[in-house]
């Protein structure tokens, strides 16, 4: 994977995710940390399932908070890397 990444990358993972479980996201993070010439940001959100940033109940304050945090992380990353 490391040799294939040539552009900055951000990975926001969910604690509950069969497709990209936290163990896999942590492997991505380890690989990307060794590729210092390419910016990377990796974060695992506890207590959420895959799709938490777009599929949540607006009545669930914790879910809203975590989705907003992920949205803010994405905006910061885009502002930093997309020109």
C-alpha positions as CSV (number, residue, x, y, z in Angstrom):
1,X,0.0,0.0,0.0
2,X,2.7,2.5,1.0
3,X,4.3,2.6,-2.5
4,X,0.9,3.3,-4.1
5,X,0.1,6.3,-2.0
6,X,1.4,9.4,-3.8
7,X,-1.1,12.1,-2.6
8,X,-2.1,13.2,0.9
9,X,-4.7,10.8,2.4
10,X,-7.1,10.9,5.3
11,X,-8.8,7.9,6.8
12,X,-11.6,8.3,9.3
13,X,-12.4,4.9,10.7
14,X,-15.3,3.6,12.8
15,X,-14.9,1.3,15.8
16,X,-17.6,-1.0,14.4
17,X,-16.8,-1.7,10.8
18,X,-16.6,-5.1,9.1
19,X,-15.1,-3.7,5.9
20,X,-12.3,-1.7,7.5
21,X,-12.1,-2.8,11.2
22,X,-9.9,-0.8,13.6
23,X,-7.1,-3.3,13.3
24,X,-6.9,-2.7,9.6
25,X,-7.1,1.1,10.0
26,X,-4.2,0.8,12.5
27,X,-2.2,-1.1,9.9
28,X,-2.9,1.7,7.4
29,X,-1.7,4.2,9.9
30,X,1.5,2.3,10.6
31,X,2.3,2.1,6.9
32,X,1.5,5.7,6.2
33,X,3.5,7.0,9.2
34,X,6.6,5.6,7.4
35,X,5.8,7.6,4.3
36,X,6.8,11.0,5.5
37,X,6.8,12.6,2.0
38,X,3.0,12.2,1.8
39,X,0.7,13.8,4.4
40,X,-1.7,11.5,6.1
41,X,-4.3,11.7,8.9
42,X,-5.8,8.6,10.4
43,X,-8.4,8.6,13.2
44,X,-10.7,5.9,14.6
45,X,-13.9,7.1,16.2
46,X,-15.0,5.0,19.2
47,X,-18.6,3.8,19.6
48,X,-19.7,4.4,16.0
49,X,-20.5,2.1,13.1
50,X,-19.5,2.4,9.4
51,X,-21.4,5.3,7.8
52,X,-21.7,7.3,11.1
53,X,-21.0,10.6,9.5
54,X,-24.1,10.5,7.3
55,X,-26.4,7.9,8.9
56,X,-27.2,9.0,12.4
57,X,-30.2,10.1,14.4
58,X,-30.3,13.9,14.9
59,X,-31.9,13.1,18.3
60,X,-28.8,11.3,19.5
61,X,-26.5,14.0,20.8
62,X,-23.4,11.7,21.0
63,X,-23.9,10.6,17.4
64,X,-24.3,14.2,16.2
65,X,-21.2,15.3,18.1
66,X,-19.1,12.5,16.5
67,X,-20.4,13.2,13.0
68,X,-19.7,16.9,13.5
69,X,-16.2,16.1,14.7
70,X,-15.6,13.9,11.6
71,X,-17.0,16.6,9.3
72,X,-14.6,19.2,10.9
73,X,-11.7,16.8,10.5
74,X,-12.5,16.5,6.8
75,X,-12.9,20.2,6.3
76,X,-9.5,20.9,8.0
77,X,-7.9,18.2,5.8
78,X,-9.5,19.6,2.6
79,X,-8.5,23.1,3.5
80,X,-4.9,22.0,4.1
81,X,-4.5,19.7,1.0
82,X,-6.9,20.8,-1.7
83,X,-5.9,23.9,-3.6
